[in-house]
Amino acid sequence: MNGFSSEERAAPFTLEYRIFFKNEKGQYISPFHDIPIKQDVKKGKLRYVANLFPYKGYIWNYGAIPQTWEDPGHNDKHTGCCGDNDPIDVCEIGSKVCARGEVIKVKVLGILAMIDEGETDWKVIAINVDDPDAANYNGINDVKRLKPGYLEATVDWFRRYKVPDGKPENQFSFNAEFKDKDFAIDTIKSTHDYWRALVTKKTDGKGISCMNTTVSESPFRCDPDAAKAIVDALPPPCESACTPPADVDKWFHHQKN
């Protein structure tokens, strides 16, 4: 996506590893409050998604939509649960495997309402606008027609992916049916409104850093030099001998209910 670049800090597969975004002027920015993209940490260790047979890792490009927030203080009328305190997630179904930190434009196709440990966790289905087949996809029915079995596999993946960690299967609203593009766009707009309330201090973020360099009406806005100081305080990029843990390729098998 033109106008954006990324910068890595520290070595991949370490707790210190971060990716920061820059704008066309080389100034540090982030779609979500200037917080860098980093790997999830669980119990002091980097978190990797389990390989739950027959799925090897993720089955799409998995990312998030900038400037959205699933408000944990808002009870969603469709799911009956509050938000999961994160930006809204995206499953990009195109043919290209995206790089870490890559920023792309997508065409929204539909959405899945997942309930993750009692929290609303929407999953947007989208395709990269630059994908060779993007013109053939204009809604969720096109995914059903052109990728038979893919949406069913997506539900199965999300239902069971936490089971290897000892968690129960996830649940879904709407009987695990995908809602259409218009419903998805309305949901994205709602989560953008929650984000704007957060970053303008109209909602209590309860510890979320709202530091940013671009939102003019935000009291948390800082100047580019302050953002640069945060990046400069971290180790430089490193491609040394750091490797993922040996069990990252381990397979898990689970009987479907």
C-alpha positions in Angstrom: 0.0 0.0 0.0 1.6 3.3 -1.1 2.7 5.8 1.5 3.4 3.3 4.3 6.6 1.5 5.2 7.6 -0.6 8.2 10.7 -0.9 10.4 11.7 -3.8 12.5 13.3 -3.7 15.8 15.2 -6.5 17.6 15.2 -10.1 16.3 12.3 -12.1 15.2 11.2 -14.9 17.6 12.2 -12.8 20.7 10.1 -11.0 23.2 11.7 -7.7 22.2 10.7 -8.0 18.5 8.5 -5.1 17.2 7.3 -3.7 13.9 6.7 0.1 13.6 5.0 1.9 10.8 6.2 5.1 9.0 4.3 7.5 6.8 5.5 8.9 3.5 7.5 11.5 5.4 9.4 8.8 7.3 7.6 9.7 10.6 6.5 7.0 12.9 2.8 6.3 13.0 0.5 3.4 13.8 -3.1 2.7 12.8 -3.8 2.0 16.5 -2.3 4.7 18.7 1.3 4.3 17.6 1.6 0.9 19.3 3.9 -1.3 17.3 2.8 -4.7 15.9 4.3 -7.3 18.2 3.8 -11.0 18.8 1.3 -12.0 21.5 2.9 -13.1 24.8 1.3 -15.8 27.1 2.8 -16.7 30.5 6.0 -14.9 29.6 6.5 -16.8 26.3 5.8 -15.9 22.7 2.4 -17.2 21.6 2.1 -19.4 18.4 -1.1 -20.7 17.0 -1.3 -24.5 17.3 -1.3 -26.8 14.2 -4.7 -28.4 14.7 -5.0 -31.1 12.1 -5.6 -30.7 9.2 -4.7 -27.0 9.5 -1.1 -25.9 9.4 -1.1 -22.5 11.1 -3.4 -19.9 9.7 -5.5 -20.6 6.6 -5.7 -16.9 5.5 -3.7 -13.8 6.0 -4.8 -12.7 9.5 -4.7 -9.1 10.5 -6.8 -6.2 11.9 -8.5 -3.1 10.6 -6.9 0.1 11.8 -8.8 2.6 13.9 -11.4 0.1 15.1 -12.0 -1.2 18.6 -14.3 -3.9 20.1 -15.4 -2.0 23.2 -15.4 -4.3 26.3 -18.0 -2.0 27.9 -20.5 -2.3 25.1 -22.9 -5.3 25.0 -23.4 -6.2 21.4 -27.1 -6.5 20.4 -26.4 -9.4 18.0 -24.1 -11.5 20.2 -25.3 -10.5 23.7 -21.6 -10.2 24.7 -19.2 -7.3 25.2 -16.3 -6.6 22.9 -12.9 -8.3 23.3 -10.9 -5.1 23.7 -9.0 -5.4 20.4 -9.2 -4.0 16.9 -11.6 -5.9 14.6 -9.9 -8.9 13.0 -9.7 -9.6 9.3 -9.2 -12.9 7.4 -7.8 -12.0 4.0 -8.5 -14.8 1.5 -6.3 -13.8 -1.4 -3.6 -15.9 -3.0 -0.6 -13.9 -1.7 1.0 -14.6 1.7 1.5 -11.2 3.1 4.7 -10.1 5.0 4.8 -9.2 8.6 3.6 -5.6 9.0 2.4 -5.3 5.4 -0.4 -2.8 4.9 -2.9 -3.6 2.2 -6.3 -2.4 1.0 -9.0 -5.0 1.1 -12.5 -5.5 -0.3 -14.9 -6.4 2.5 -17.0 -9.5 1.7 -18.7 -10.6 4.9 -18.3 -11.3 8.6 -18.5 -14.0 11.2 -19.7 -13.4 14.8 -17.5 -15.5 17.1 -17.9 -15.7 20.9 -14.5 -16.2 22.4 -14.6 -17.0 26.1 -17.7 -14.9 26.5 -16.5 -11.9 24.5 -17.6 -10.7 21.0 -14.8 -11.2 18.5 -15.9 -10.4 14.9 -14.0 -11.9 12.0 -14.2 -9.9 8.8 -13.8 -11.8 5.5 -12.0 -9.8 2.9 -9.8 -10.0 -0.2 -6.8 -7.8 -1.2 -7.9 -5.4 -3.8 -4.7 -6.1 -5.7 -5.3 -9.9 -5.8 -5.6 -11.2 -9.4 -9.1 -12.6 -8.5 -10.4 -9.6 -6.5 -12.8 -8.6 -9.3 -14.6 -12.0 -9.0 -15.3 -11.5 -5.3 -18.0 -8.9 -4.3 -19.8 -10.6 -1.4 -19.8 -13.7 0.8 -21.8 -15.8 -1.7 -18.9 -15.4 -4.1 -16.6 -17.0 -1.5 -19.1 -19.9 -1.1 -19.2 -20.3 -4.9 -15.6 -19.9 -5.8 -14.0 -21.5 -2.7 -16.3 -24.3 -1.7 -15.6 -25.6 1.8 -13.4 -22.6 2.7 -15.9 -20.8 4.9 -16.8 -24.1 6.6 -13.1 -24.7 7.3 -12.9 -21.1 8.7 -15.6 -21.8 11.2 -14.0 -25.1 12.1 -10.6 -23.4 12.6 -12.0 -20.7 14.8 -14.1 -23.1 16.8 -11.3 -25.4 17.7 -8.0 -23.5 17.6 -7.7 -22.9 21.3 -8.5 -26.5 22.3 -4.7 -27.5 22.3 -4.3 -24.8 25.0 -6.8 -26.5 27.2 -9.6 -24.0 26.3 -13.2 -25.0 25.3 -14.4 -24.7 21.8 -15.5 -21.2 20.7 -19.2 -20.4 20.0 -20.8 -18.3 17.3 -23.9 -16.2 16.9 -26.3 -16.6 13.9 -25.7 -20.4 14.0 -22.1 -19.8 12.7 -23.6 -18.3 9.5 -21.6 -15.6 7.8 -23.4 -12.3 7.4 -23.2 -10.3 4.2 -21.0 -7.4 3.1 -23.5 -4.7 4.2 -23.7 -6.1 7.7 -19.9 -6.4 7.8 -19.5 -2.7 6.8 -22.0 -1.6 9.4 -20.1 -3.5 12.1 -16.8 -2.0 11.0 -18.3 1.5 11.2 -19.6 0.8 14.7 -16.2 -0.4 15.9 -14.7 2.7 14.3 -17.0 4.8 16.4 -16.0 3.0 19.6 -12.3 3.5 18.6 -12.9 7.3 18.1 -14.5 7.5 21.5 -11.5 5.7 23.0 -8.9 7.9 21.4 -10.7 11.1 22.1 -11.1 10.1 25.8 -14.9 9.9 25.7 -14.5 6.2 26.8 -12.3 4.8 29.5 -9.8 2.6 27.9 -8.8 1.0 31.2 -5.1 0.9 30.6 -5.0 0.9 26.8 -2.3 3.3 25.5 -3.9 5.9 23.2 -0.7 7.7 22.2 -0.8 8.7 18.6 0.7 11.1 16.1 -2.2 11.6 13.6 -5.6 12.1 15.4 -5.9 15.9 15.7 -8.8 15.8 18.2 -7.1 13.3 20.5 -5.6 14.6 23.8 -3.2 11.7 23.6 -1.6 13.0 20.4 2.2 13.4 20.6 4.8 14.9 18.2 6.9 12.8 15.8 10.0 13.3 18.0 8.3 11.7 21.0 7.3 8.7 18.8 10.8 8.4 17.4 12.3 8.4 20.9 10.2 5.3 21.7 11.5 3.5 18.7 15.1 4.6 19.2 15.0 3.2 22.7 14.6 -0.4 21.4 17.3 -2.7 20.0 18.1 -2.3 16.3 16.8 -4.9 13.8 18.6 -8.2 14.0 18.5 -11.4 11.9 20.8 -13.4 14.1 20.4 -17.0 15.2 17.0 -16.5 16.9 14.6 -19.3 15.8 11.1 -20.2 16.8 10.7 -23.0 19.4 11.0 -26.5 18.3 7.4 -27.4 19.0 6.1 -24.8 16.6 5.6 -27.5 14.0 3.9 -30.0 16.4 0.6 -31.4 15.2 -2.5 -31.6 17.5 -5.4 -33.9 16.9 -8.8 -33.3 18.4 -12.1 -35.2 17.9 -14.8 -32.9 16.6 -17.9 -32.7 18.7 
